[in-house]
Amino acid sequence: MKVILHLTTNCNLRCRYCYAPAKRDVAMPPETAKKAIDLAIQHGNGSACVSYFGGEPLLRFDAIRELTAYATARARERGSQMHFRMSTNGTLFTRDSLAFCRDHNILFAISLDGDREAHDAQRVTAEGTGSWALLDRKLDLILSYNPHTVATSVITPQTVDRLESSIRYIWSRGVRYIVHQLDYSHPDWTPEHFVRLEAAYRALAEFYLEKVRAGEAFHMGLFDDKLKTHAASPIELGVLCDFGAKKVSVAPDGRIFPCVQFVSDRPDAANFCIGHVDRGFTPLRDELIAKNRSGRPDCEGCALLGRCSNYCGCMNWQLTGKVTATPPILCAHERMLVPIADEVGNTLWDERNRRFMRRHYDHFEELFAYGLD
């Protein structure tokens, strides 16, 4: 089981699209975090994961030190494997904290929306100034300690036209693992934005082809995740987003929720509390797991079923108030993105690109070695 610890609701930034609770200085007590870790080990079937979250978790680096030591020791006592993750804006990293993450195998993702204009459009400090320079000046240091750093980039209506320049900036800085996420809840999306977004995606597709043909090793989730569902098989509900079952989020006060977006100031979020670290899980947990694994009525008969992001129950809830209701904006986005990803895949297939084949069709490699089509 993966347990996501909201170590603090505080943050040194005030990103305009952030869904986390208001930036009050509320910290998770160490004993609460340790009970959550014990819960993850207890329900982990021999493997558990602790993910540090916020707010900004590096504001509580001392707690990260303490909890990492505790989790490692407890897992060893129970004969369980222990893994660590962290989501951070990256601006507070020091040599000390980076060395600690490296030495304890804490894999992390940093929030990096792209070039200065794209990043500073949404990711600002408490004073309202852009935070791009704070992160850019630390990227070389971060990558020297963790070359596999993941960059999480959020796409908003204001940054659509900066997508290509942003991906080229991120690449130029040495980042090779890039995950894009559309800010579906942004109120400014219009049909015109989606026309421009499609053009931007096609430019990114050309960038992707350029790098694959050059033999570069990288991951761009925007296309790679869709190519995987085409090359392997459609994804069943509950595999990628098995909220409440394989992962849970723990609020600073010890309440347990199915996913990070439910640790929220929204009044209806309390209806999704599935337990407490002091008392364990409630029956609601099983009810929500079953509901999330059930069908999506809006999507019956769709050719993209199993390939689109309607599996994300927390995103569905955030946009519609229902775990199983697919938001129209998500549907429109996926109907645009999947065909572009498939065009990329078809192009590389026709070229018999070795890197592409090994990554997505390695079971055919022997056939191609003999020149058979």
C-alpha positions in Angstrom: 0.0 0.0 0.0 1.1 3.5 -0.7 0.4 6.1 2.0 0.6 9.8 1.0 1.4 11.9 4.0 0.3 15.6 3.9 3.1 16.7 6.2 1.9 20.3 6.1 -0.7 22.5 4.5 1.8 25.3 4.3 3.8 26.2 1.2 6.4 28.8 0.1 4.5 29.2 -3.2 0.9 30.2 -4.0 0.3 28.5 -7.3 -2.9 29.7 -8.9 -4.2 26.3 -9.9 -3.4 24.5 -6.7 -6.2 22.3 -5.4 -4.6 21.8 -1.9 -6.2 23.4 1.2 -5.6 27.0 2.1 -2.0 27.6 3.0 -2.4 27.5 6.8 0.6 26.4 8.9 -1.0 23.1 9.9 1.6 20.3 10.4 1.1 16.5 10.8 2.4 15.4 14.2 5.1 12.7 13.9 3.0 10.2 15.8 0.2 10.6 13.3 2.6 10.0 10.5 4.1 6.9 12.1 0.6 5.4 12.6 0.0 6.0 8.9 3.2 4.3 8.1 2.3 1.3 10.2 -1.0 1.1 8.4 0.7 1.0 5.0 3.0 -1.8 6.2 0.1 -3.7 7.7 -1.9 -3.6 4.5 1.0 -3.7 2.1 1.3 -7.5 1.5 5.1 -7.3 1.9 5.6 -4.0 0.1 4.8 -0.5 1.2 5.4 3.0 0.0 5.6 6.3 1.9 5.0 9.5 -0.2 5.8 12.9 1.2 3.3 15.6 0.2 2.0 19.0 1.2 1.8 21.9 0.9 5.5 21.8 0.4 7.0 18.8 2.2 10.5 20.2 2.2 9.3 22.8 4.7 9.4 19.8 7.1 12.6 18.2 6.1 13.4 17.3 9.7 10.2 15.3 9.8 11.1 13.6 6.5 14.4 12.5 8.1 12.7 11.1 11.2 9.9 9.4 9.3 12.2 7.8 6.7 14.3 6.3 9.5 11.1 5.1 11.2 9.6 3.6 8.1 12.8 1.8 7.1 13.2 0.3 10.6 9.6 -0.8 10.9 9.6 -2.4 7.4 12.7 -4.3 8.3 11.1 -5.6 11.5 8.0 -6.7 9.5 10.0 -8.3 6.7 8.5 -5.8 4.2 10.0 -3.8 1.4 9.8 0.0 1.8 9.8 2.6 -1.0 9.8 6.4 -0.8 8.4 9.1 -3.0 7.9 12.9 -2.8 6.1 15.6 -4.7 7.8 19.0 -4.4 8.2 22.4 -6.1 11.9 21.9 -5.8 12.8 25.4 -4.8 13.8 24.5 -1.2 16.3 21.7 -2.1 19.7 21.9 -0.6 22.8 19.7 -1.0 21.9 18.1 2.3 18.3 17.3 1.4 19.3 16.1 -2.1 22.0 13.8 -0.6 19.5 12.5 1.9 17.0 11.7 -0.9 19.7 10.0 -3.0 21.0 8.0 0.0 17.5 6.8 1.0 16.2 6.2 -2.5 13.5 8.9 -2.2 12.3 9.3 -5.8 10.7 12.7 -6.4 8.9 14.8 -8.9 9.3 18.5 -9.2 6.8 21.0 -10.5 8.2 22.7 -13.6 5.7 24.1 -16.1 8.3 25.1 -18.7 10.1 28.3 -19.7 9.9 31.4 -17.6 6.8 32.8 -19.2 4.8 29.6 -18.9 6.0 28.7 -15.4 5.5 32.2 -13.9 2.0 32.5 -15.4 0.7 30.3 -12.5 3.5 29.3 -10.1 4.1 32.4 -8.0 5.4 33.1 -4.5 3.4 34.4 -1.6 4.3 37.9 -2.8 2.9 37.2 -6.2 6.3 37.1 -8.1 7.3 34.3 -10.4 9.1 31.3 -9.0 10.8 30.1 -12.2 14.2 31.6 -11.3 14.1 30.0 -7.9 13.9 26.5 -9.5 16.0 27.1 -12.6 19.0 28.0 -10.6 18.8 24.7 -8.8 18.1 22.4 -11.7 21.8 21.5 -12.3 22.3 20.6 -8.6 19.0 18.6 -8.5 19.9 16.6 -11.6 23.4 16.0 -10.3 22.0 14.1 -7.4 19.0 12.6 -9.2 19.4 12.3 -13.0 16.0 10.6 -13.1 14.1 13.6 -11.7 10.5 13.8 -13.0 9.1 17.1 -14.1 5.4 17.6 -13.7 4.0 20.3 -16.0 0.5 21.6 -15.8 -1.1 23.0 -18.9 -3.5 25.9 -18.6 -5.2 28.2 -21.1 -2.5 30.8 -20.5 0.3 28.4 -21.3 -1.1 26.5 -24.4 0.9 28.6 -26.8 4.2 28.0 -24.8 4.0 24.2 -24.9 6.7 23.6 -27.5 9.1 26.2 -26.2 8.5 24.9 -22.7 9.3 21.2 -23.6 12.4 22.3 -25.4 13.5 24.4 -22.4 12.9 21.4 -20.0 14.8 19.2 -22.3 17.7 21.7 -22.6 18.1 21.7 -18.8 18.7 17.9 -18.9 15.3 16.6 -17.7 14.3 13.4 -19.4 11.1 12.3 -17.6 8.2 14.7 -18.2 4.6 14.3 -17.2 2.0 16.8 -18.5 -1.3 17.4 -16.7 -4.1 19.5 -18.1 -5.7 21.8 -15.6 -9.2 20.6 -16.4 -10.9 22.7 -13.7 -9.6 26.1 -15.1 -12.6 28.3 -15.8 -11.0 30.0 -18.9 -11.0 27.0 -21.3 -12.8 27.7 -24.6 -13.1 25.7 -27.9 -10.6 28.1 -29.3 -8.1 27.1 -26.7 -8.6 23.4 -27.6 -7.9 24.3 -31.3 -4.6 25.8 -30.2 -3.9 22.9 -27.8 -4.3 20.4 -30.6 -1.7 22.4 -32.7 0.6 22.4 -29.7 0.2 18.7 -29.2 1.1 18.1 -32.8 4.2 20.2 -32.4 5.1 18.1 -29.3 4.5 14.9 -31.4 7.1 16.1 -33.9 9.5 16.8 -31.0 8.8 13.3 -29.6 9.5 11.7 -33.0 12.7 13.7 -33.4 14.1 12.5 -30.1 13.1 8.8 -30.6 14.7 8.8 -34.0 17.8 10.2 -32.5 17.9 7.2 -30.1 17.4 9.4 -27.0 16.2 7.7 -23.8 13.3 9.6 -22.2 9.7 9.4 -21.0 7.0 11.8 -22.1 3.8 10.7 -20.4 1.6 12.6 -22.7 2.3 10.1 -25.5 4.0 7.2 -23.8 1.0 6.4 -21.6 -1.3 6.4 -24.6 1.1 4.3 -26.7 1.2 1.8 -23.9 -2.6 1.3 -24.0 -2.4 0.7 -27.8 0.6 -1.6 -27.8 -0.4 -3.7 -24.8 -4.1 -3.6 -24.1 -6.7 -1.2 -22.7 -6.4 -0.5 -19.0 -9.1 -1.9 -16.8 -10.7 0.4 -14.2 -9.0 0.2 -10.8 -5.5 -0.6 -12.3 -4.1 2.9 -12.7 -6.4 4.6 -10.1 -7.2 2.2 -7.4 -7.9 4.9 -4.9 -8.6 3.8 -1.4 -7.2 0.3 -2.1 -3.6 0.5 -3.2 -3.1 4.1 -2.1 -4.5 6.4 0.5 -3.9 10.0 1.5 -3.6 11.0 5.2 -4.5 14.6 6.3 -2.5 16.3 9.0 -5.1 15.4 11.6 -4.9 11.7 10.8 -8.1 11.4 8.7 -7.7 9.0 5.7 -9.0 9.8 2.2 -8.8 7.8 -1.0 -6.6 10.3 -2.8 -4.8 13.6 -2.5 -7.5 15.7 -4.0 -10.0 14.7 -1.3 -7.7 16.4 1.3 -9.5 19.6 0.5 -11.4 22.6 1.9 -14.4 21.6 -0.2 -17.4 20.9 2.1 -18.3 17.6 0.3 -14.7 16.3 0.7 -15.5 15.2 4.3 -18.0 12.7 2.8 -15.0 10.7 1.4 -13.2 10.2 4.7 -12.6 6.4 4.8 -11.0 6.2 8.2 -8.5 7.5 10.7 -5.0 6.4 11.6 -6.1 5.9 15.2 -9.1 3.6 14.3 -8.3 2.1 10.9 -10.7 2.0 7.9 -14.5 2.4 7.9 -16.9 0.4 5.7 -17.0 3.4 3.3 -13.6 2.4 2.0 -14.9 -0.8 0.4 -17.9 1.1 -1.0 -15.8 3.7 -2.7 -13.3 1.1 -4.0 -16.2 -0.9 -5.6 -17.7 2.3 -7.0 -14.4 3.4 -8.6 -14.0 0.0 -10.2 -17.5 0.0 -11.6 -18.3 1.2 -15.1 -18.5 4.7 -16.4 -22.1 5.0 -17.7 -21.2 8.0 -19.8 -18.5 6.0 -21.7 -20.3 2.8 -22.6 -19.6 1.8 -26.2 -16.8 4.4 -26.6 -13.9 3.2 -28.8 -11.4 4.9 -26.4 -12.7 3.0 -23.3 -9.7 1.7 -21.4 -7.4 4.2 -23.1 -8.6 7.5 -21.7 -8.2 9.1 -18.3 -11.8 8.5 -17.2 -10.3 6.0 -14.8 -9.3 8.8 -12.4 -12.1 8.8 -9.8 -10.7 11.8 -7.9 -10.5 13.9 -11.1 -14.1 12.9 -12.0 -15.2 13.9 -8.5 -13.3 17.2 -8.6 -15.1 18.2 -11.8 -18.5 16.6 -11.6 -19.0 15.8 -7.9 -19.3 12.1 -8.8 -16.6 9.4 -8.9 -18.0 7.6 -11.9 -19.1 10.6 -14.1 -16.8 11.6 -16.9 -16.3 15.4 -17.3 -17.1 16.6 -20.8 -13.8 18.6 -20.9 -11.8 15.4 -20.2 -13.7 13.5 -22.9 -13.0 16.3 -25.4 -9.3 16.3 -24.5 -8.9 12.5 -24.8 -10.6 12.4 -28.1 -8.1 14.9 -29.3 -5.0 13.4 -27.7 -5.3 9.7 -28.4 -5.4 10.0 -32.2 -2.3 12.2 -32.2 -0.5 9.6 -30.0 -1.6 6.8 -32.3 -0.2 8.8 -35.3 3.1 8.9 -33.5 3.0 5.2 -32.8 2.0 4.3 -36.4 4.8 6.4 -37.8 7.4 4.7 -35.6 5.9 1.3 -36.3 6.1 1.9 -40.1 9.7 3.0 -39.7 10.5 -0.1 -37.5 12.2 2.2 -35.1 14.2 -0.1 -32.8 13.9 2.0 -29.6 10.1 2.2 -30.1 9.8 -1.5 -30.8 11.9 -2.5 -27.8 9.9 -0.3 -25.5 6.4 -1.1 -26.6 6.6 -4.3 -28.7 9.6 -6.2 -27.3 7.8 -9.5 -27.9 8.1 -8.9 -31.6 11.9 -8.2 -31.5 12.9 -11.7 -32.5 10.6 -11.6 -35.6 12.1 -8.3 -36.7 15.6 -9.7 -36.2 14.8 -12.1 -39.0 13.3 -9.4 -41.2 9.7 -10.7 -41.0 6.8 -8.3 -41.3 
